[in-house]
Amino acid sequence: MNKTALLLGATGLTGEQCLLGLLASERYSKVTVVVRRPLSLSHPKLHTVLTDFKNITSIQAELKADDVFCCLGTTIAKAGSQEAFRWVDFDIPEQIAERAVAQGAQQFILCSSMGADAGSAIFYSRVKGELEQAVSNMGFKAVHIFRPSILLGDRKEQRTGEAIGRFAAEKLSFLFAGPFKKYAGTPVKVLAKKMIEAAAQNTSGIQIHENDEILAA
Ligand SMILES: NC(=O)c1ccc[n+]([C@@H]2O[C@H](COP(=O)([O-])OP(=O)(O)OC[C@H]3O[C@@H](n4cnc5c(N)ncnc54)[C@H](OP(=O)(O)O)[C@@H]3O)[C@@H](O)[C@H]2O)c1
């Protein structure tokens, strides 16, 4: 198929699964990851761009690809401030998306979040919604926005809020029945697979994939 993919967040929980799926996919002949630390993986299709993300212009030429996958993100606690969070969750992906579309990228596949809403009173949801809006208005042929619930996967690092959510999602799964099914935890393997499948559909326009659709067989 000879398509090329650009992946942001390849060292993260969702990004790692996306990376494995992209490398295994026959659709892609080259997968470029933009990361701030090297990966332990090596693969003939893999092209790694190391950066601190502070000068995106300096890596602009490396951002040429057909499909851009974004799994980048942090938490306000980890970033240290709302401003620092916004830099990771909005500024970096927005700047990279702009340069990718300017160089011919056709599709943007975004791992956003349940509740993302540019008009939200909640800062996290607002930033997520603002990025959704920004990439939707950049001129990509297709934008796929995924809105998962709490992510389920083998995370090495401990995050208190997430651990509580994950406990509920995994051990109290009976709570997520009927109308609450859409809040059930989202396995990252399923999410990554759905993101790659969405790109392969070659659709046009903006498609939002809510959690119940991600979890549907
Ligand atoms: N966690 C959840 O339950 C949840 C729920 C819904 C939606 N989401 C969203 O889903 C997306 C993927 O989440 P995830 O949990 O898979 O992500 P993750 O494991 O936290 O990985 C985040 C990725 O972003 C990179 N990153 C973080 N801070 C950075 C910085 N300051 N500069 C450059 N790169 C940075 C990380 O690189 P390093 O490895 O170098 O740190 C990593 O590749 C995120 O946008 C998140 O907001 C998460």
The ligand as an SDF file (V2000), in Angstrom:
LIG
                    3D

 48 52  0  0  0  0  0  0  0  0999 V2000
   -5.0210    8.0610   30.8860 N   0  0  0  0  0  0  0  0  0  0  0  0
   -6.3080    7.9460   30.6270 C   0  0  0  0  0  0  0  0  0  0  0  0
   -7.0360    7.1930   31.2970 O   0  0  0  0  0  0  0  0  0  0  0  0
   -6.8960    8.7110   29.4790 C   0  0  0  0  0  0  0  0  0  0  0  0
   -8.2790    8.6940   29.2830 C   0  0  0  0  0  0  0  0  0  0  0  0
   -8.8050    9.3470   28.1590 C   0  0  0  0  0  0  0  0  0  0  0  0
   -7.9690    9.9930   27.2770 C   0  0  0  0  0  0  0  0  0  0  0  0
   -6.6200   10.0410   27.5070 N   0  0  0  0  0  0  0  0  0  0  0  0
   -5.7870   10.7260   26.5300 C   0  0  0  0  0  0  0  0  0  0  0  0
   -5.3000    9.7380   25.6490 O   0  0  0  0  0  0  0  0  0  0  0  0
   -4.0130   10.1170   25.1270 C   0  0  0  0  0  0  0  0  0  0  0  0
   -3.0310    8.9720   25.3310 C   0  0  0  0  0  0  0  0  0  0  0  0
   -2.9570    8.7180   26.7330 O   0  0  0  0  0  0  0  0  0  0  0  0
   -1.8860    7.6790   27.3140 P   0  0  0  0  0  0  0  0  0  0  0  0
   -2.2690    7.4460   28.7230 O   0  0  0  0  0  0  0  0  0  0  0  0
   -1.7280    6.5420   26.3690 O   0  0  0  0  0  0  0  0  0  0  0  0
   -0.5920    8.5710   27.2790 O   0  0  0  0  0  0  0  0  0  0  0  0
    0.7750    8.3340   28.1090 P   0  0  0  0  0  0  0  0  0  0  0  0
    0.9860    6.8990   28.3690 O   0  0  0  0  0  0  0  0  0  0  0  0
    0.7660    9.2710   29.2570 O   0  0  0  0  0  0  0  0  0  0  0  0
    1.8480    8.8050   27.0160 O   0  0  0  0  0  0  0  0  0  0  0  0
    1.8950   10.1290   26.6610 C   0  0  0  0  0  0  0  0  0  0  0  0
    2.8490   10.3650   25.5240 C   0  0  0  0  0  0  0  0  0  0  0  0
    3.0350   11.7870   25.4270 O   0  0  0  0  0  0  0  0  0  0  0  0
    4.4180   12.0860   25.6060 C   0  0  0  0  0  0  0  0  0  0  0  0
    4.6300   13.2670   26.4250 N   0  0  0  0  0  0  0  0  0  0  0  0
    4.1290   13.5090   27.6490 C   0  0  0  0  0  0  0  0  0  0  0  0
    4.6110   14.6700   28.1310 N   0  0  0  0  0  0  0  0  0  0  0  0
    5.4420   15.1540   27.1840 C   0  0  0  0  0  0  0  0  0  0  0  0
    6.2500   16.3270   27.0860 C   0  0  0  0  0  0  0  0  0  0  0  0
    6.3130   17.2090   28.0770 N   0  0  0  0  0  0  0  0  0  0  0  0
    6.9690   16.5010   25.9740 N   0  0  0  0  0  0  0  0  0  0  0  0
    6.9300   15.6060   24.9780 C   0  0  0  0  0  0  0  0  0  0  0  0
    6.1940   14.4620   25.0010 N   0  0  0  0  0  0  0  0  0  0  0  0
    5.4540   14.2480   26.0980 C   0  0  0  0  0  0  0  0  0  0  0  0
    5.0070   10.8890   26.3430 C   0  0  0  0  0  0  0  0  0  0  0  0
    6.3960   10.8690   26.0850 O   0  0  0  0  0  0  0  0  0  0  0  0
    7.4360   10.3490   27.2190 P   0  0  0  0  0  0  0  0  0  0  0  0
    7.3070    8.8530   27.1850 O   0  0  0  0  0  0  0  0  0  0  0  0
    8.7310   10.8630   26.7390 O   0  0  0  0  0  0  0  0  0  0  0  0
    6.9780   10.9370   28.5200 O   0  0  0  0  0  0  0  0  0  0  0  0
    4.2150    9.7380   25.7260 C   0  0  0  0  0  0  0  0  0  0  0  0
    4.7570    9.3520   24.5020 O   0  0  0  0  0  0  0  0  0  0  0  0
   -3.6260   11.3870   25.8800 C   0  0  0  0  0  0  0  0  0  0  0  0
   -3.9080   12.5170   25.0850 O   0  0  0  0  0  0  0  0  0  0  0  0
   -4.5480   11.3940   27.0890 C   0  0  0  0  0  0  0  0  0  0  0  0
   -4.8490   12.7000   27.5360 O   0  0  0  0  0  0  0  0  0  0  0  0
   -6.0830    9.4030   28.5830 C   0  0  0  0  0  0  0  0  0  0  0  0
  1  2  1  0
  2  3  2  0
  2  4  1  0
  4  5  1  0
  4 48  2  0
  5  6  2  0
  6  7  1  0
  7  8  2  0
  8  9  1  0
  8 48  1  0
  9 10  1  0
  9 46  1  0
 10 11  1  0
 11 12  1  0
 11 44  1  0
 12 13  1  0
 13 14  1  0
 14 15  2  0
 14 16  1  0
 14 17  1  0
 17 18  1  0
 18 19  2  0
 18 20  1  0
 18 21  1  0
 21 22  1  0
 22 23  1  0
 23 24  1  0
 23 42  1  0
 24 25  1  0
 25 26  1  0
 25 36  1  0
 26 27  1  0
 26 35  1  0
 27 28  2  0
 28 29  1  0
 29 30  1  0
 29 35  2  0
 30 31  1  0
 30 32  2  0
 32 33  1  0
 33 34  2  0
 34 35  1  0
 36 37  1  0
 36 42  1  0
 37 38  1  0
 38 39  2  0
 38 40  1  0
 38 41  1  0
 42 43  1  0
 44 45  1  0
 44 46  1  0
 46 47  1  0
M  CHG  2   8   1  16  -1
M  END
$$$$
